[in-house]
Structures are given as C-alpha cells and as structure tokens.
Amino acid sequence: MKELKARVVLNDLKKALNELRDDLPEQDWRIKWLGICTLARSVGYVLEKIDAKNFGIEDFVKNQWITIKKEDIFSQFIEKNRNLILKQYEFSMQREPVGIGGIITQAGDRLVTTQDFNVLKGTFFKDSLPKESMEEVCQWWDKKLNTVEEFIKNKN
C-alpha cells in the first residue's frame, strides 16, 4: 500500500518535535513551535484534501473528519494554536522560571530545575509542557491515521 501523505506530515512533526528543546533562545523556540503547530494542523488538512482523493476514500474521510473536528484535542489545541499563531502571531506558551519544587508532568513526575520552562496557557493542555502535550497530539493523530490505513487495507 502506498503511504498516506498525512503520515509523512506526521513523521515530519515527530522529527521537529524531537528537536525542540527548552534551552533554545526564545525566538528560536517560537519559530520551531510555529512549525510544529502548523505541521500538527497539516496532518488533518492533507488527509482531508489530498489522501481522501488519492485513495478514493472521500466519504470515509469526510465522516472521520466530522468526528475529528469535534474532539477537544483538535478544536481546543491543534486548531486553536495554529490559528493563534498564523492569524494573530500569538503563542499559547509562556516562558516561566521554575525553581525548587519544579513542575508536575502529565505523567505525575516532578521536575526540579533552575532552568526556565515553556508552559502552555489557555488551551486544552493548560499549564502543561508544550513538548509533552504535542507528543500526545502525535499519538492521537497516529491512531486516526491507523484507522484510515486499516480502512484502505480492508477496502482493497
């Protein structure tokens, strides 16, 4: 089976995310985050506009897309972040100094450091680490694309 183009976008997103570090200067971090948020939204766009047609699964993807757009991780994080950045050049993350006591990760681990952290504000993953939150987005997209790939496999 030919690879979904949306899968290529997701793999690029994962690579970009892997290269994101909190110790980057703020401008460099913003530029990388802009690309990451754009890629996160592009996965769905490419699936809907390109892969659906190329694989002859327009109706299936259209039905999937109705569900995807209603999910909070899409509407309140992926779409919201992309729109904030591209339409207003606003970022949902803030750089915060974290000292003794640190922060708690989504997994419940306490990070203690004197390094500043980027923390998400006002989104689906409020007060979370951006990289960790976007890793969850990658897992979510991975499941969505697996469903589409399974449909294509069974269709043929």
Protein Blocks (a to p, Z undefined) as FASTA:
>chain_A
ZZdfklmmmmmmmmmmmmpcfkbcfklmmmmmmmmmmmmmmmmmmmmmmmmmmnopmmmm
mmmmmmmmmpmklmmmmmmmmmmmmmnopafbdcddddehiaadfkopacddfbdcddde
hiakgoiafklmmmmmmmmmmmmmmmmmmmmmmmZZ
